[in-house]
Amino acid sequence: MAAMTSSGSRGASQYAPASREDYNKLSDEQKTRVSEAFDLFDSNKDGFLSYEEFRFVLRALGFELPKAQTFDLLIRHGQKPPSWTNDQDCPPIYRLFSLAIVQAIAGTLIRQRDPREELRRAFRLFDVDGKGMITQDDLRRVSKQVGNNIPDADIIAMVEEFDASGKGGVDEDEFLRLMMSKK
């Protein structure tokens, strides 16, 4: 995240804004997900996130960053609360993340994501039992969960078409090949 390094010292009262270059390159769907996560965890609806709320947003977007890394983001990009009356430096514990900062940080993280790892994560959403394949039952369950009841004949046809080895389901390698060919 070199684009988000601070040019000032840690004790400076002016915090480095995160670059929005990566965020601007996200799809509309990705931008919407970031904004919705921000809105969901901005519990007091003041347009800012505390450090803990920020960590929840990152988790909601699929990032499990270590505390040290998120605390570094707070040090570099956290802002004084609007109500901060003190002319002194604002200690990190009181700093907040605005929507623009969260968008910039999330944009960089999303753009740095390994697409294969993302697909592996998606595969695990289907294969909740950890059996190493997506079966017809998995597709039925997910179809019902998202309210898109796919006809049984279509589910059977999908699995048969993409189950290259005839084992009764689509394994992770088949899933990755299929999804990467669509990109």
C-alpha positions as CSV (number, residue, x, y, z in Angstrom):
1,M,0.0,0.0,0.0
2,A,2.8,2.3,-1.0
3,A,0.3,4.8,-2.3
4,M,-0.9,5.3,1.3
5,T,2.3,6.2,3.0
6,S,2.5,9.4,5.0
7,S,4.8,12.1,4.0
8,G,4.7,13.7,7.4
9,S,5.9,12.6,10.8
10,R,3.8,10.5,13.1
11,G,3.4,13.4,15.5
12,A,2.2,15.9,12.9
13,S,-1.3,17.2,13.2
14,Q,-1.9,16.9,9.5
15,Y,-2.7,13.3,8.5
16,A,-1.9,12.0,5.0
17,P,-4.9,11.4,2.9
18,A,-5.1,8.0,1.3
19,S,-5.0,7.9,-2.5
20,R,-8.4,7.3,-4.1
21,E,-6.7,6.2,-7.4
22,D,-7.4,2.5,-6.8
23,Y,-11.0,3.1,-5.5
24,N,-11.8,5.0,-8.7
25,K,-10.8,1.9,-10.7
26,L,-13.2,-0.4,-8.9
27,S,-16.4,-1.6,-10.5
28,D,-19.7,0.1,-9.5
29,E,-20.6,-3.1,-7.6
30,Q,-17.4,-3.0,-5.6
31,K,-17.8,0.7,-4.8
32,T,-21.4,0.0,-3.6
33,R,-20.2,-2.8,-1.4
34,V,-17.6,-0.5,0.3
35,S,-20.2,2.3,0.8
36,E,-22.8,-0.2,2.2
37,A,-20.3,-1.6,4.6
38,F,-19.4,1.9,5.8
39,D,-23.0,2.8,6.3
40,L,-23.7,-0.5,8.1
41,F,-21.0,0.0,10.7
42,D,-21.3,3.8,11.1
43,S,-23.4,3.0,14.1
44,N,-24.0,6.6,15.2
45,K,-24.5,7.8,11.5
46,D,-22.0,10.7,11.9
47,G,-20.1,9.9,8.7
48,F,-17.0,8.6,10.6
49,L,-15.9,5.2,11.8
50,S,-14.0,4.4,15.0
51,Y,-11.0,2.1,14.8
52,E,-13.2,-0.9,15.8
53,E,-15.9,0.0,13.3
54,F,-13.2,0.3,10.7
55,R,-12.0,-3.2,11.5
56,F,-15.6,-4.5,11.1
57,V,-15.8,-2.9,7.7
58,L,-12.6,-4.5,6.6
59,R,-13.9,-7.9,7.8
60,A,-17.2,-7.4,6.0
61,L,-15.2,-6.8,2.8
62,G,-13.3,-10.0,3.3
63,F,-10.1,-8.6,4.8
64,E,-8.7,-10.1,8.0
65,L,-5.8,-7.7,8.6
66,P,-3.7,-8.1,11.7
67,K,-4.3,-5.4,14.4
68,A,-0.8,-4.0,13.8
69,Q,-1.6,-3.3,10.2
70,T,-5.0,-1.7,10.9
71,F,-3.5,0.3,13.7
72,D,-0.8,1.6,11.2
73,L,-3.7,2.7,8.9
74,L,-5.2,4.5,11.9
75,I,-1.8,6.2,12.6
76,R,-1.3,7.2,9.0
77,H,-4.9,8.1,7.9
78,G,-7.0,8.6,11.0
79,Q,-8.4,12.1,11.3
80,K,-9.2,14.3,14.3
81,P,-12.9,14.1,15.2
82,P,-14.8,17.2,14.1
83,S,-15.5,18.0,17.7
84,W,-11.8,17.9,18.6
85,T,-11.1,21.4,20.2
86,N,-7.6,20.8,21.3
87,D,-4.9,22.3,19.2
88,Q,-2.6,19.5,20.3
89,D,-2.1,16.3,18.3
90,C,-5.0,13.9,18.5
91,P,-4.0,10.6,20.0
92,P,-4.7,7.6,17.7
93,I,-7.3,6.2,20.0
94,Y,-9.6,9.2,19.2
95,R,-8.9,9.3,15.5
96,L,-11.7,8.5,13.0
97,F,-12.0,7.3,9.4
98,S,-14.2,9.2,7.0
99,L,-16.0,7.6,4.1
100,A,-13.4,9.0,1.6
101,I,-10.5,7.5,3.6
102,V,-12.3,4.1,4.0
103,Q,-13.0,4.1,0.2
104,A,-9.4,4.8,-0.6
105,I,-8.0,2.2,1.8
106,A,-10.6,-0.4,0.7
107,G,-9.9,0.4,-3.0
108,T,-6.2,-0.3,-2.5
109,L,-6.8,-3.5,-0.6
110,I,-9.4,-4.8,-3.2
111,R,-7.1,-4.0,-6.1
112,Q,-4.2,-5.8,-4.5
113,R,-6.3,-8.9,-3.9
114,D,-5.3,-12.1,-5.6
115,P,-8.2,-13.1,-7.8
116,R,-7.5,-16.8,-7.3
117,E,-7.7,-16.4,-3.5
118,E,-11.0,-14.6,-4.0
119,L,-12.3,-17.4,-6.0
120,R,-11.2,-19.9,-3.4
121,R,-13.1,-17.9,-0.8
122,A,-16.2,-18.0,-3.0
123,F,-15.7,-21.8,-3.5
124,R,-15.8,-22.2,0.3
125,L,-19.1,-20.3,0.5
126,F,-20.6,-23.0,-1.6
127,D,-18.7,-25.9,0.0
128,V,-19.7,-25.2,3.6
129,D,-19.1,-28.9,4.6
130,G,-15.5,-28.8,3.4
131,K,-15.9,-31.9,1.3
132,G,-13.7,-30.4,-1.5
133,M,-16.4,-30.0,-4.1
134,I,-19.6,-28.1,-4.9
135,T,-22.5,-30.6,-5.3
136,Q,-26.0,-30.3,-6.5
137,D,-27.2,-30.0,-2.9
138,D,-24.8,-27.1,-2.3
139,L,-26.2,-25.3,-5.4
140,R,-29.8,-25.9,-4.2
141,R,-29.0,-24.5,-0.8
142,V,-27.3,-21.4,-2.1
143,S,-30.0,-20.9,-4.7
144,K,-32.6,-20.9,-1.9
145,Q,-30.5,-18.7,0.4
146,V,-30.3,-15.9,-2.2
147,G,-33.9,-16.3,-3.2
148,N,-33.2,-17.5,-6.7
149,N,-34.7,-20.9,-6.9
150,I,-33.0,-22.5,-9.9
151,P,-34.9,-25.4,-11.4
152,D,-33.5,-28.8,-10.4
153,A,-32.9,-29.7,-14.0
154,D,-30.6,-26.6,-14.4
155,I,-28.7,-27.5,-11.3
156,I,-28.1,-31.1,-12.5
157,A,-27.0,-29.8,-15.9
158,M,-24.6,-27.3,-14.4
159,V,-22.8,-29.9,-12.2
160,E,-22.7,-32.4,-15.0
161,E,-21.3,-29.9,-17.5
162,F,-18.5,-28.7,-15.2
163,D,-17.7,-31.9,-13.3
164,A,-14.9,-33.0,-15.6
165,S,-14.0,-36.2,-13.7
166,G,-17.6,-37.4,-13.1
167,K,-17.3,-37.5,-9.3
168,G,-20.7,-35.8,-8.6
169,G,-19.5,-32.3,-8.0
170,V,-17.2,-29.5,-9.1
171,D,-13.9,-29.5,-7.3
172,E,-11.9,-26.4,-6.5
173,D,-9.6,-26.7,-9.5
174,E,-12.5,-27.1,-11.9
175,F,-14.2,-24.1,-10.2
176,L,-11.1,-22.0,-10.5
177,R,-10.6,-22.9,-14.2
178,L,-14.3,-22.2,-14.9
179,M,-14.3,-18.8,-13.2
180,M,-10.9,-17.7,-14.4
181,S,-12.0,-18.4,-18.0
182,K,-14.8,-16.0,-17.6
183,K,-12.5,-13.1,-16.7
